[in-house]
Amino acid sequence: MVEADLGNQPLDADCPEGTTAATEMVLPGKVAPSGLQLVRRALTALEAGQALVRVESSRVDSGVLAETAMRRFRYYGQLAFPFVPGYDLVGVVDAVDPGVDRTLVGRRVAALTKTGRWATAALLAGADLVEVPDGIDPDEAETLIVNGLTAYLYHRFPDGKPAMAAAVLTSLRGAGGHQGPCHPARSNLA
């Protein structure tokens, strides 16, 4: 893992006022997993309708789904390199724009985002946040986002019969049994 220079502001010094420091795991191009790069930068100030979320858990696809395909530039509609992977997250709202419900501040939320969540903090549309009930572990809540979506999609578009049952069961335990929540602070990447 190397420190990336992608035009992001290094944060060895204090962040400019109105910004938040974030560490992000960047996919710089078609690379092996060891080619991912850590970047620290200042997030921009909140824009209309946004919330600042401190990420507690975000799924890492270790072998079969979205991020692996993105790493190989084989995922439908993916962003151009470089970008921050991360399909979903669970975190705590630290701040909101005046256009977002202020009662979300301090609340745990979940979001499905497709990219950008392998980070310690994220700016998200307030309308895309779903509150996580009190008492639910962030890692457990995170597993429901994409796994639940997978089960829903196979239920909604059931044209695969035996494959559908296998896909639903797989989605309920984490696709391939290899996916799991991660966060830079809980790994050796922080």
C-alpha positions as CSV (number, residue, x, y, z in Angstrom):
1,M,0.0,0.0,0.0
2,V,1.5,3.4,-1.0
3,E,0.5,7.0,-0.4
4,A,-1.1,8.3,-3.6
5,D,-0.5,11.7,-5.1
6,L,-3.7,12.4,-7.0
7,G,-3.8,16.1,-6.5
8,N,-5.4,15.8,-3.1
9,Q,-4.3,18.0,-0.3
10,P,-2.0,16.3,2.2
11,L,-3.3,16.7,5.7
12,D,-0.2,16.8,7.8
13,A,-1.2,20.3,8.8
14,D,-4.6,21.4,10.0
15,C,-7.6,21.3,7.7
16,P,-8.8,24.6,6.3
17,E,-11.8,25.9,8.2
18,G,-15.1,24.4,7.0
19,T,-13.5,21.1,5.9
20,T,-13.0,17.7,7.4
21,A,-10.0,15.4,7.1
22,A,-10.7,12.0,5.4
23,T,-8.5,9.1,4.6
24,E,-9.6,7.3,1.5
25,M,-8.6,4.1,-0.2
26,V,-8.1,4.9,-3.9
27,L,-8.3,2.6,-6.9
28,P,-5.7,4.2,-9.2
29,G,-6.2,1.9,-12.2
30,K,-6.2,-1.7,-13.1
31,V,-4.2,-3.1,-10.2
32,A,-3.9,-6.0,-7.9
33,P,-5.4,-5.4,-4.4
34,S,-1.9,-4.4,-3.2
35,G,-2.0,-1.5,-5.7
36,L,-4.8,0.3,-3.8
37,Q,-3.5,3.6,-2.5
38,L,-4.2,5.6,0.7
39,V,-4.9,9.3,0.2
40,R,-5.6,11.8,2.9
41,R,-7.4,15.0,1.9
42,A,-9.8,17.7,3.1
43,L,-13.4,17.2,2.1
44,T,-15.1,20.2,0.7
45,A,-17.6,22.2,2.8
46,L,-21.1,20.9,2.9
47,E,-23.2,21.7,-0.1
48,A,-27.0,22.1,-0.3
49,G,-28.8,18.9,0.9
50,Q,-25.6,17.1,2.1
51,A,-24.6,15.5,5.3
52,L,-21.2,14.7,6.6
53,V,-21.0,11.1,7.8
54,R,-18.2,9.6,9.8
55,V,-17.8,6.1,8.3
56,E,-17.9,3.2,10.8
57,S,-18.3,0.3,8.4
58,S,-18.0,-0.3,4.7
59,R,-18.0,-3.6,2.8
60,V,-14.9,-4.9,1.2
61,D,-15.5,-7.3,-1.7
62,S,-12.7,-9.8,-1.4
63,G,-13.2,-11.8,-4.5
64,V,-16.3,-12.0,-6.5
65,L,-18.5,-8.9,-6.9
66,A,-18.5,-5.2,-7.5
67,E,-15.1,-3.9,-6.4
68,T,-13.2,-6.8,-7.9
69,A,-14.9,-6.1,-11.3
70,M,-14.2,-2.3,-10.8
71,R,-10.5,-3.1,-10.1
72,R,-10.4,-4.8,-13.5
73,F,-12.5,-2.1,-15.2
74,R,-15.2,-4.5,-15.9
75,Y,-18.1,-3.1,-13.9
76,Y,-21.0,-1.6,-15.8
77,G,-21.1,2.2,-15.5
78,Q,-18.1,2.5,-13.2
79,L,-16.2,5.8,-12.8
80,A,-13.0,6.4,-14.6
81,F,-9.8,5.8,-12.7
82,P,-8.7,7.0,-10.1
83,F,-11.7,6.7,-7.8
84,V,-12.6,5.6,-4.3
85,P,-14.5,2.2,-4.2
86,G,-17.0,1.3,-1.6
87,Y,-20.6,0.4,-2.4
88,D,-22.2,1.1,0.9
89,L,-21.6,2.4,4.4
90,V,-22.9,2.7,7.9
91,G,-21.7,5.7,9.9
92,V,-22.7,8.6,12.2
93,V,-23.8,12.0,11.0
94,D,-21.5,14.7,12.2
95,A,-23.0,17.7,10.4
96,V,-25.8,18.6,8.0
97,D,-26.6,21.4,5.6
98,P,-29.6,23.5,6.7
99,G,-31.7,21.7,4.1
100,V,-31.2,18.3,5.8
101,D,-33.1,17.2,8.9
102,R,-31.0,18.4,11.9
103,T,-32.2,15.5,14.1
104,L,-29.9,13.2,12.0
105,V,-26.8,14.8,13.7
106,G,-25.3,12.1,16.0
107,R,-27.5,9.4,14.6
108,R,-26.2,6.2,13.0
109,V,-27.2,5.9,9.3
110,A,-26.8,3.6,6.3
111,A,-26.4,4.5,2.6
112,L,-26.0,2.7,-0.7
113,T,-23.7,4.7,-2.8
114,K,-22.0,2.5,-5.5
115,T,-18.6,4.2,-5.0
116,G,-16.7,6.4,-2.6
117,R,-17.2,4.8,0.7
118,W,-13.8,3.3,1.5
119,A,-13.0,6.3,3.6
120,T,-13.1,7.6,7.1
121,A,-15.7,10.3,6.3
122,A,-18.0,11.1,3.4
123,L,-20.3,13.8,2.1
124,L,-23.7,12.3,1.1
125,A,-27.0,13.5,0.0
126,G,-29.2,13.7,3.2
127,A,-32.1,12.2,1.2
128,D,-30.1,9.0,0.6
129,L,-29.5,8.3,4.3
130,V,-31.5,5.7,6.2
131,E,-31.5,5.7,10.0
132,V,-30.1,2.6,11.7
133,P,-32.1,1.6,14.8
134,D,-30.4,2.1,18.2
135,G,-28.6,-1.0,19.5
136,I,-27.7,-2.4,16.1
137,D,-24.0,-3.0,15.6
138,P,-22.6,-1.0,12.6
139,D,-21.0,-4.0,11.0
140,E,-24.2,-6.0,11.3
141,A,-26.3,-3.2,9.9
142,E,-23.8,-2.8,7.0
143,T,-24.2,-6.4,5.9
144,L,-27.9,-5.8,5.3
145,I,-27.5,-3.1,2.7
146,V,-26.1,-4.9,-0.4
147,N,-27.2,-8.4,0.8
148,G,-30.7,-7.1,1.2
149,L,-30.6,-5.4,-2.2
150,T,-29.4,-8.6,-3.8
151,A,-32.2,-10.7,-2.2
152,Y,-34.7,-8.0,-3.2
153,L,-33.5,-7.9,-6.8
154,Y,-33.7,-11.7,-7.2
155,H,-37.2,-11.6,-5.7
156,R,-38.2,-8.8,-8.0
157,F,-36.8,-10.3,-11.2
158,P,-37.1,-14.0,-10.6
159,D,-36.1,-15.5,-13.9
160,G,-33.3,-17.7,-12.7
161,K,-35.3,-20.3,-10.7
162,P,-32.6,-22.6,-9.0
163,A,-30.0,-19.9,-9.4
164,M,-32.4,-17.5,-7.7
165,A,-32.6,-19.6,-4.5
166,A,-28.8,-19.9,-4.4
167,A,-28.3,-16.2,-4.9
168,V,-30.8,-15.3,-2.1
169,L,-29.2,-17.7,0.3
170,T,-25.7,-16.4,-0.7
171,S,-26.8,-12.8,-0.2
172,L,-28.1,-13.6,3.3
173,R,-24.7,-14.8,4.5
174,G,-22.5,-12.4,2.5
175,A,-21.7,-13.3,-1.2
176,G,-19.2,-16.0,-1.3
177,G,-18.8,-15.9,2.5
178,H,-15.8,-13.7,1.9
179,Q,-17.2,-10.2,2.1
180,G,-17.1,-8.3,5.3
181,P,-17.1,-4.9,6.8
182,C,-13.9,-3.0,7.2
183,H,-12.8,0.4,8.2
184,P,-9.3,1.9,8.0
185,A,-9.2,2.4,11.8
186,R,-9.9,-1.3,12.3
187,S,-7.2,-2.5,10.0
188,N,-3.5,-2.0,9.5
189,L,-4.3,0.7,6.9
190,A,-4.9,3.6,9.2
